[in-house]
Amino acid sequence: MRIKKLTSENEKSLARMTAELLRRGGTAALPTDTVYGLSAAADKPRAVRRIARIKERDGKKSFILLISSLAMARKYCFVNKKQAEILKKIWFDRKPGARPVSAILKSRGFLSKELEAAGSLALRLPRHDFFLSIIRKTGAPVISTSLNISGRKTMADVKKIAKYFRELPDLAVDAGPLAAAPSRIADLRDSKKIIFLR
């Protein structure tokens, strides 16, 4: 595993390197707009399974996918006009300081069943330029699941990662300590009734 420090000077080149790694089926610990997450390209089933192994997680549990645009959400999920209006509000018109929201939508079935729960996907558009750049360069949604062994507290500092996990990701990007709250989760499958699950 390599650890790379994220700086304003290397942000673009590090995003390119990370995206290339994910396109090849690699895994990474990456900073987001909430907490550090374990990441892999969602269209690489072997990498998805490896993330579950690293977390020592039940393979039946689904993952949150980070996307770069509403168009990408529509590519992988069914999004009607009302749902699109709600997504624009929670993803683009969010008030400063408001917790990010991951939205559960009905899947089009283009990705591995391991990513789905009852035929649905959980998607989020992050407010994080570095991660957005990675997603765009990867060309597919990117898994982001909390950086921890399943059931334990999320790591706030990637410097300690080698002492924590039995199996390590290929890359860790160090953006300093992160201790934000994880995203809220909203079930938008019925656009007439939004249910917040977290």
Secondary structure by P-SEA (a helix, b strand, c coil): cbbbbbcccaaaaaaaaaaaaaaabbbbbcccccccccccccccaaaaaaaaaaacccccbbbbbbbccaaaaaacccccaaaaaaaaaacccccccccbbbbbcccccccccccccccbbbbbbcccaaaaaaaaaacbbbbbccccccccccccccccccccccccccbbbbccccccccbbbbbccccccccccc
